[in-house]
Amino acid sequence: MNVIFVIITALIAWHGLTFRDENGNKDFVRLLFGSISLLFCLRVLFTEF
């Protein structure tokens, strides 16, 4: 179950941190949720495995 959680949160983090709109601008909300998702991904990865 932890592996699935890590994979899903890593994909959400990657999408949120690398997303750009058609003008090339980054969206603040996607950056926020991407960084939160990255924190959860790394926390589970390093504490549960």
CHARMM internal coordinates of N, CA and C (Angstrom, degrees):
IC EDIT
DIST 1 N 1 CA 1.4400
DIST 1 CA 1 C 1.5256
ANGL 1 N 1 CA 1 C 111.13
DIST 1 C 2 N 1.3305
ANGL 1 CA 1 C 2 N 117.19
DIHE 1 N 1 CA 1 C 2 N -35.71
DIST 2 N 2 CA 1.4626
ANGL 1 C 2 N 2 CA 120.09
DIHE 1 CA 1 C 2 N 2 CA 179.19
DIST 2 CA 2 C 1.5182
ANGL 2 N 2 CA 2 C 111.69
DIHE 1 C 2 N 2 CA 2 C -66.96
DIST 2 C 3 N 1.3285
ANGL 2 CA 2 C 3 N 116.91
DIHE 2 N 2 CA 2 C 3 N -33.91
DIST 3 N 3 CA 1.4634
ANGL 2 C 3 N 3 CA 120.20
DIHE 2 CA 2 C 3 N 3 CA 179.92
DIST 3 CA 3 C 1.5223
ANGL 3 N 3 CA 3 C 110.21
DIHE 2 C 3 N 3 CA 3 C -65.10
DIST 3 C 4 N 1.3151
ANGL 3 CA 3 C 4 N 116.91
DIHE 3 N 3 CA 3 C 4 N -41.87
DIST 4 N 4 CA 1.4659
ANGL 3 C 4 N 4 CA 120.93
DIHE 3 CA 3 C 4 N 4 CA 178.72
DIST 4 CA 4 C 1.5268
ANGL 4 N 4 CA 4 C 110.15
DIHE 3 C 4 N 4 CA 4 C -64.32
DIST 4 C 5 N 1.3255
ANGL 4 CA 4 C 5 N 117.12
DIHE 4 N 4 CA 4 C 5 N -42.53
DIST 5 N 5 CA 1.4687
ANGL 4 C 5 N 5 CA 121.51
DIHE 4 CA 4 C 5 N 5 CA 178.65
DIST 5 CA 5 C 1.5227
ANGL 5 N 5 CA 5 C 111.26
DIHE 4 C 5 N 5 CA 5 C -61.77
DIST 5 C 6 N 1.3193
ANGL 5 CA 5 C 6 N 116.98
DIHE 5 N 5 CA 5 C 6 N -44.16
DIST 6 N 6 CA 1.4653
ANGL 5 C 6 N 6 CA 121.04
DIHE 5 CA 5 C 6 N 6 CA -179.66
DIST 6 CA 6 C 1.5208
ANGL 6 N 6 CA 6 C 110.51
DIHE 5 C 6 N 6 CA 6 C -64.34
DIST 6 C 7 N 1.3174
ANGL 6 CA 6 C 7 N 117.63
DIHE 6 N 6 CA 6 C 7 N -42.28
DIST 7 N 7 CA 1.4706
ANGL 6 C 7 N 7 CA 121.06
DIHE 6 CA 6 C 7 N 7 CA -179.63
DIST 7 CA 7 C 1.5249
ANGL 7 N 7 CA 7 C 110.61
DIHE 6 C 7 N 7 CA 7 C -65.09
DIST 7 C 8 N 1.3192
ANGL 7 CA 7 C 8 N 117.47
DIHE 7 N 7 CA 7 C 8 N -45.59
DIST 8 N 8 CA 1.4665
ANGL 7 C 8 N 8 CA 120.56
DIHE 7 CA 7 C 8 N 8 CA -178.63
DIST 8 CA 8 C 1.5202
ANGL 8 N 8 CA 8 C 111.42
DIHE 7 C 8 N 8 CA 8 C -65.52
DIST 8 C 9 N 1.3261
ANGL 8 CA 8 C 9 N 117.18
DIHE 8 N 8 CA 8 C 9 N -45.52
DIST 9 N 9 CA 1.4610
ANGL 8 C 9 N 9 CA 118.63
DIHE 8 CA 8 C 9 N 9 CA 179.90
DIST 9 CA 9 C 1.5284
ANGL 9 N 9 CA 9 C 111.75
DIHE 8 C 9 N 9 CA 9 C -68.27
DIST 9 C 10 N 1.3223
ANGL 9 CA 9 C 10 N 117.83
DIHE 9 N 9 CA 9 C 10 N -31.44
DIST 10 N 10 CA 1.4716
ANGL 9 C 10 N 10 CA 119.87
DIHE 9 CA 9 C 10 N 10 CA 175.99
DIST 10 CA 10 C 1.5248
ANGL 10 N 10 CA 10 C 110.71
DIHE 9 C 10 N 10 CA 10 C -66.85
DIST 10 C 11 N 1.3255
ANGL 10 CA 10 C 11 N 117.61
DIHE 10 N 10 CA 10 C 11 N -39.93
DIST 11 N 11 CA 1.4666
ANGL 10 C 11 N 11 CA 120.39
DIHE 10 CA 10 C 11 N 11 CA 177.64
DIST 11 CA 11 C 1.5281
ANGL 11 N 11 CA 11 C 111.75
DIHE 10 C 11 N 11 CA 11 C -66.54
DIST 11 C 12 N 1.3259
ANGL 11 CA 11 C 12 N 116.73
DIHE 11 N 11 CA 11 C 12 N -40.04
DIST 12 N 12 CA 1.4623
ANGL 11 C 12 N 12 CA 120.28
DIHE 11 CA 11 C 12 N 12 CA 177.27
DIST 12 CA 12 C 1.5227
ANGL 12 N 12 CA 12 C 110.23
DIHE 11 C 12 N 12 CA 12 C -64.58
DIST 12 C 13 N 1.3244
ANGL 12 CA 12 C 13 N 116.85
DIHE 12 N 12 CA 12 C 13 N -42.15
DIST 13 N 13 CA 1.4656
ANGL 12 C 13 N 13 CA 121.00
DIHE 12 CA 12 C 13 N 13 CA 179.09
DIST 13 CA 13 C 1.5199
ANGL 13 N 13 CA 13 C 110.78
DIHE 12 C 13 N 13 CA 13 C -63.96
DIST 13 C 14 N 1.3232
ANGL 13 CA 13 C 14 N 117.01
DIHE 13 N 13 CA 13 C 14 N -44.03
DIST 14 N 14 CA 1.4650
ANGL 13 C 14 N 14 CA 120.36
DIHE 13 CA 13 C 14 N 14 CA 179.98
DIST 14 CA 14 C 1.5187
ANGL 14 N 14 CA 14 C 110.74
DIHE 13 C 14 N 14 CA 14 C -62.07
DIST 14 C 15 N 1.3285
ANGL 14 CA 14 C 15 N 117.10
DIHE 14 N 14 CA 14 C 15 N -44.77
DIST 15 N 15 CA 1.4644
ANGL 14 C 15 N 15 CA 120.19
DIHE 14 CA 14 C 15 N 15 CA 179.47
DIST 15 CA 15 C 1.5318
ANGL 15 N 15 CA 15 C 111.04
DIHE 14 C 15 N 15 CA 15 C -64.77
DIST 15 C 16 N 1.3161
ANGL 15 CA 15 C 16 N 116.78
DIHE 15 N 15 CA 15 C 16 N -43.64
DIST 16 N 16 CA 1.4611
ANGL 15 C 16 N 16 CA 119.93
DIHE 15 CA 15 C 16 N 16 CA -177.59
DIST 16 CA 16 C 1.5147
ANGL 16 N 16 CA 16 C 113.55
DIHE 15 C 16 N 16 CA 16 C -67.62
DIST 16 C 17 N 1.3212
ANGL 16 CA 16 C 17 N 116.88
DIHE 16 N 16 CA 16 C 17 N -34.88
DIST 17 N 17 CA 1.4688
ANGL 16 C 17 N 17 CA 119.68
DIHE 16 CA 16 C 17 N 17 CA -176.77
DIST 17 CA 17 C 1.5182
ANGL 17 N 17 CA 17 C 113.60
DIHE 16 C 17 N 17 CA 17 C -86.06
DIST 17 C 18 N 1.3214
ANGL 17 CA 17 C 18 N 118.33
DIHE 17 N 17 CA 17 C 18 N -20.85
DIST 18 N 18 CA 1.4605
ANGL 17 C 18 N 18 CA 120.60
DIHE 17 CA 17 C 18 N 18 CA -177.94
DIST 18 CA 18 C 1.5238
ANGL 18 N 18 CA 18 C 113.57
DIHE 17 C 18 N 18 CA 18 C -106.61
DIST 18 C 19 N 1.3297
ANGL 18 CA 18 C 19 N 118.97
DIHE 18 N 18 CA 18 C 19 N -1.93
DIST 19 N 19 CA 1.4636
ANGL 18 C 19 N 19 CA 122.41
DIHE 18 CA 18 C 19 N 19 CA -176.47
DIST 19 CA 19 C 1.5253
ANGL 19 N 19 CA 19 C 110.76
DIHE 18 C 19 N 19 CA 19 C -71.17
DIST 19 C 20 N 1.3193
ANGL 19 CA 19 C 20 N 115.16
DIHE 19 N 19 CA 19 C 20 N 136.90
DIST 20 N 20 CA 1.4718
ANGL 19 C 20 N 20 CA 122.29
DIHE 19 CA 19 C 20 N 20 CA 172.16
DIST 20 CA 20 C 1.5224
ANGL 20 N 20 CA 20 C 107.88
DIHE 19 C 20 N 20 CA 20 C -136.79
DIST 20 C 21 N 1.3360
ANGL 20 CA 20 C 21 N 116.44
DIHE 20 N 20 CA 20 C 21 N 144.19
DIST 21 N 21 CA 1.4547
ANGL 20 C 21 N 21 CA 119.52
DIHE 20 CA 20 C 21 N 21 CA 178.70
DIST 21 CA 21 C 1.5260
ANGL 21 N 21 CA 21 C 109.80
DIHE 20 C 21 N 21 CA 21 C -81.11
DIST 21 C 22 N 1.3223
ANGL 21 CA 21 C 22 N 116.22
DIHE 21 N 21 CA 21 C 22 N -174.20
DIST 22 N 22 CA 1.4742
ANGL 21 C 22 N 22 CA 120.01
DIHE 21 CA 21 C 22 N 22 CA -175.80
DIST 22 CA 22 C 1.5233
ANGL 22 N 22 CA 22 C 112.95
DIHE 21 C 22 N 22 CA 22 C -65.30
DIST 22 C 23 N 1.3242
ANGL 22 CA 22 C 23 N 118.29
DIHE 22 N 22 CA 22 C 23 N -20.49
DIST 23 N 23 CA 1.4592
ANGL 22 C 23 N 23 CA 121.78
DIHE 22 CA 22 C 23 N 23 CA 176.94
DIST 23 CA 23 C 1.5197
ANGL 23 N 23 CA 23 C 112.88
DIHE 22 C 23 N 23 CA 23 C -89.71
DIST 23 C 24 N 1.3203
ANGL 23 CA 23 C 24 N 117.52
DIHE 23 N 23 CA 23 C 24 N -6.33
DIST 24 N 24 CA 1.4519
ANGL 23 C 24 N 24 CA 121.42
DIHE 23 CA 23 C 24 N 24 CA -179.66
DIST 24 CA 24 C 1.5152
ANGL 24 N 24 CA 24 C 114.07
DIHE 23 C 24 N 24 CA 24 C 90.45
DIST 24 C 25 N 1.3300
ANGL 24 CA 24 C 25 N 116.59
DIHE 24 N 24 CA 24 C 25 N 9.46
DIST 25 N 25 CA 1.4631
ANGL 24 C 25 N 25 CA 120.72
DIHE 24 CA 24 C 25 N 25 CA -179.76
DIST 25 CA 25 C 1.5169
ANGL 25 N 25 CA 25 C 110.74
DIHE 24 C 25 N 25 CA 25 C -91.51
DIST 25 C 26 N 1.3248
ANGL 25 CA 25 C 26 N 115.14
DIHE 25 N 25 CA 25 C 26 N 149.79
DIST 26 N 26 CA 1.4648
ANGL 25 C 26 N 26 CA 120.28
DIHE 25 CA 25 C 26 N 26 CA 176.19
DIST 26 CA 26 C 1.5215
ANGL 26 N 26 CA 26 C 109.30
DIHE 25 C 26 N 26 CA 26 C -91.87
DIST 26 C 27 N 1.3225
ANGL 26 CA 26 C 27 N 115.70
DIHE 26 N 26 CA 26 C 27 N 146.10
DIST 27 N 27 CA 1.4518
ANGL 26 C 27 N 27 CA 122.36
DIHE 26 CA 26 C 27 N 27 CA 179.99
DIST 27 CA 27 C 1.5270
ANGL 27 N 27 CA 27 C 109.13
DIHE 26 C 27 N 27 CA 27 C -93.27
DIST 27 C 28 N 1.3376
ANGL 27 CA 27 C 28 N 117.93
DIHE 27 N 27 CA 27 C 28 N 129.66
DIST 28 N 28 CA 1.4546
ANGL 27 C 28 N 28 CA 121.91
DIHE 27 CA 27 C 28 N 28 CA -176.67
DIST 28 CA 28 C 1.5293
ANGL 28 N 28 CA 28 C 112.06
DIHE 27 C 28 N 28 CA 28 C -61.89
DIST 28 C 29 N 1.3202
ANGL 28 CA 28 C 29 N 117.13
DIHE 28 N 28 CA 28 C 29 N -41.46
DIST 29 N 29 CA 1.4654
ANGL 28 C 29 N 29 CA 120.62
DIHE 28 CA 28 C 29 N 29 CA -177.32
DIST 29 CA 29 C 1.5205
ANGL 29 N 29 CA 29 C 110.81
DIHE 28 C 29 N 29 CA 29 C -66.14
DIST 29 C 30 N 1.3234
ANGL 29 CA 29 C 30 N 118.13
DIHE 29 N 29 CA 29 C 30 N -40.91
DIST 30 N 30 CA 1.4704
ANGL 29 C 30 N 30 CA 120.93
DIHE 29 CA 29 C 30 N 30 CA 177.78
DIST 30 CA 30 C 1.5276
ANGL 30 N 30 CA 30 C 110.99
DIHE 29 C 30 N 30 CA 30 C -66.43
DIST 30 C 31 N 1.3225
ANGL 30 CA 30 C 31 N 117.14
DIHE 30 N 30 CA 30 C 31 N -38.34
DIST 31 N 31 CA 1.4620
ANGL 30 C 31 N 31 CA 119.51
DIHE 30 CA 30 C 31 N 31 CA 175.81
DIST 31 CA 31 C 1.5240
ANGL 31 N 31 CA 31 C 111.29
DIHE 30 C 31 N 31 CA 31 C -64.10
DIST 31 C 32 N 1.3185
ANGL 31 CA 31 C 32 N 116.91
DIHE 31 N 31 CA 31 C 32 N -40.38
DIST 32 N 32 CA 1.4571
ANGL 31 C 32 N 32 CA 121.32
DIHE 31 CA 31 C 32 N 32 CA 179.79
DIST 32 CA 32 C 1.5270
ANGL 32 N 32 CA 32 C 111.16
DIHE 31 C 32 N 32 CA 32 C -63.15
DIST 32 C 33 N 1.3348
ANGL 32 CA 32 C 33 N 116.54
DIHE 32 N 32 CA 32 C 33 N -51.65
DIST 33 N 33 CA 1.4621
ANGL 32 C 33 N 33 CA 119.18
DIHE 32 CA 32 C 33 N 33 CA -178.87
DIST 33 CA 33 C 1.5171
ANGL 33 N 33 CA 33 C 112.21
DIHE 32 C 33 N 33 CA 33 C -70.45
DIST 33 C 34 N 1.3213
ANGL 33 CA 33 C 34 N 117.59
DIHE 33 N 33 CA 33 C 34 N -29.82
DIST 34 N 34 CA 1.4565
ANGL 33 C 34 N 34 CA 120.14
DIHE 33 CA 33 C 34 N 34 CA 175.17
DIST 34 CA 34 C 1.5124
ANGL 34 N 34 CA 34 C 112.33
DIHE 33 C 34 N 34 CA 34 C -66.43
DIST 34 C 35 N 1.3223
ANGL 34 CA 34 C 35 N 117.15
DIHE 34 N 34 CA 34 C 35 N -40.22
DIST 35 N 35 CA 1.4632
ANGL 34 C 35 N 35 CA 119.60
DIHE 34 CA 34 C 35 N 35 CA 179.18
DIST 35 CA 35 C 1.5291
ANGL 35 N 35 CA 35 C 111.41
DIHE 34 C 35 N 35 CA 35 C -72.29
DIST 35 C 36 N 1.3223
ANGL 35 CA 35 C 36 N 117.91
DIHE 35 N 35 CA 35 C 36 N -35.77
DIST 36 N 36 CA 1.4632
ANGL 35 C 36 N 36 CA 120.68
DIHE 35 CA 35 C 36 N 36 CA 175.37
DIST 36 CA 36 C 1.5179
ANGL 36 N 36 CA 36 C 110.14
DIHE 35 C 36 N 36 CA 36 C -64.66
DIST 36 C 37 N 1.3083
ANGL 36 CA 36 C 37 N 116.51
DIHE 36 N 36 CA 36 C 37 N -42.56
DIST 37 N 37 CA 1.4581
ANGL 36 C 37 N 37 CA 120.80
DIHE 36 CA 36 C 37 N 37 CA 178.09
DIST 37 CA 37 C 1.5248
ANGL 37 N 37 CA 37 C 111.21
DIHE 36 C 37 N 37 CA 37 C -63.85
DIST 37 C 38 N 1.3115
ANGL 37 CA 37 C 38 N 117.28
DIHE 37 N 37 CA 37 C 38 N -38.29
DIST 38 N 38 CA 1.4658
ANGL 37 C 38 N 38 CA 120.60
DIHE 37 CA 37 C 38 N 38 CA 177.44
DIST 38 CA 38 C 1.5255
ANGL 38 N 38 CA 38 C 111.07
DIHE 37 C 38 N 38 CA 38 C -64.23
DIST 38 C 39 N 1.3174
ANGL 38 CA 38 C 39 N 117.49
DIHE 38 N 38 CA 38 C 39 N -40.11
DIST 39 N 39 CA 1.4672
ANGL 38 C 39 N 39 CA 120.64
DIHE 38 CA 38 C 39 N 39 CA 177.51
DIST 39 CA 39 C 1.5251
ANGL 39 N 39 CA 39 C 111.42
DIHE 38 C 39 N 39 CA 39 C -62.07
DIST 39 C 40 N 1.3303
ANGL 39 CA 39 C 40 N 117.31
DIHE 39 N 39 CA 39 C 40 N -45.06
DIST 40 N 40 CA 1.4593
ANGL 39 C 40 N 40 CA 120.22
DIHE 39 CA 39 C 40 N 40 CA 178.02
DIST 40 CA 40 C 1.5246
ANGL 40 N 40 CA 40 C 111.31
DIHE 39 C 40 N 40 CA 40 C -64.85
DIST 40 C 41 N 1.3231
ANGL 40 CA 40 C 41 N 117.07
DIHE 40 N 40 CA 40 C 41 N -39.53
DIST 41 N 41 CA 1.4630
ANGL 40 C 41 N 41 CA 121.11
DIHE 40 CA 40 C 41 N 41 CA 179.34
DIST 41 CA 41 C 1.5222
ANGL 41 N 41 CA 41 C 110.53
DIHE 40 C 41 N 41 CA 41 C -61.69
DIST 41 C 42 N 1.3138
ANGL 41 CA 41 C 42 N 117.18
DIHE 41 N 41 CA 41 C 42 N -48.41
DIST 42 N 42 CA 1.4615
ANGL 41 C 42 N 42 CA 120.34
DIHE 41 CA 41 C 42 N 42 CA -178.95
DIST 42 CA 42 C 1.5212
ANGL 42 N 42 CA 42 C 112.09
DIHE 41 C 42 N 42 CA 42 C -68.79
DIST 42 C 43 N 1.3250
ANGL 42 CA 42 C 43 N 116.89
DIHE 42 N 42 CA 42 C 43 N -34.88
DIST 43 N 43 CA 1.4713
ANGL 42 C 43 N 43 CA 119.90
DIHE 42 CA 42 C 43 N 43 CA 178.60
DIST 43 CA 43 C 1.5202
ANGL 43 N 43 CA 43 C 111.10
DIHE 42 C 43 N 43 CA 43 C -63.16
DIST 43 C 44 N 1.3215
ANGL 43 CA 43 C 44 N 116.39
DIHE 43 N 43 CA 43 C 44 N -47.57
DIST 44 N 44 CA 1.4639
ANGL 43 C 44 N 44 CA 119.77
DIHE 43 CA 43 C 44 N 44 CA 179.84
DIST 44 CA 44 C 1.5205
ANGL 44 N 44 CA 44 C 110.35
DIHE 43 C 44 N 44 CA 44 C -68.78
DIST 44 C 45 N 1.3147
ANGL 44 CA 44 C 45 N 117.18
DIHE 44 N 44 CA 44 C 45 N -38.10
DIST 45 N 45 CA 1.4641
ANGL 44 C 45 N 45 CA 120.54
DIHE 44 CA 44 C 45 N 45 CA -178.29
DIST 45 CA 45 C 1.5203
ANGL 45 N 45 CA 45 C 111.24
DIHE 44 C 45 N 45 CA 45 C -63.00
DIST 45 C 46 N 1.3375
ANGL 45 CA 45 C 46 N 118.23
DIHE 45 N 45 CA 45 C 46 N -43.71
DIST 46 N 46 CA 1.4582
ANGL 45 C 46 N 46 CA 120.19
DIHE 45 CA 45 C 46 N 46 CA -174.52
DIST 46 CA 46 C 1.5299
ANGL 46 N 46 CA 46 C 114.13
DIHE 45 C 46 N 46 CA 46 C -91.12
DIST 46 C 47 N 1.3276
ANGL 46 CA 46 C 47 N 118.97
DIHE 46 N 46 CA 46 C 47 N -18.20
DIST 47 N 47 CA 1.4560
ANGL 46 C 47 N 47 CA 119.18
DIHE 46 CA 46 C 47 N 47 CA -179.44
DIST 47 CA 47 C 1.5238
ANGL 47 N 47 CA 47 C 113.19
DIHE 46 C 47 N 47 CA 47 C -100.57
DIST 47 C 48 N 1.3140
ANGL 47 CA 47 C 48 N 117.93
DIHE 47 N 47 CA 47 C 48 N -28.66
DIST 48 N 48 CA 1.4626
ANGL 47 C 48 N 48 CA 120.25
DIHE 47 CA 47 C 48 N 48 CA -175.23
DIST 48 CA 48 C 1.5245
ANGL 48 N 48 CA 48 C 113.62
DIHE 47 C 48 N 48 CA 48 C -96.11
DIST 48 C 49 N 1.3230
ANGL 48 CA 48 C 49 N 118.30
DIHE 48 N 48 CA 48 C 49 N -22.14
DIST 49 N 49 CA 1.4730
ANGL 48 C 49 N 49 CA 119.67
DIHE 48 CA 48 C 49 N 49 CA -177.46
DIST 49 CA 49 C 1.4804
ANGL 49 N 49 CA 49 C 111.54
DIHE 48 C 49 N 49 CA 49 C -96.51
END
COOR INIT
IC SEED 1 N 1 CA 1 C
IC BUILD
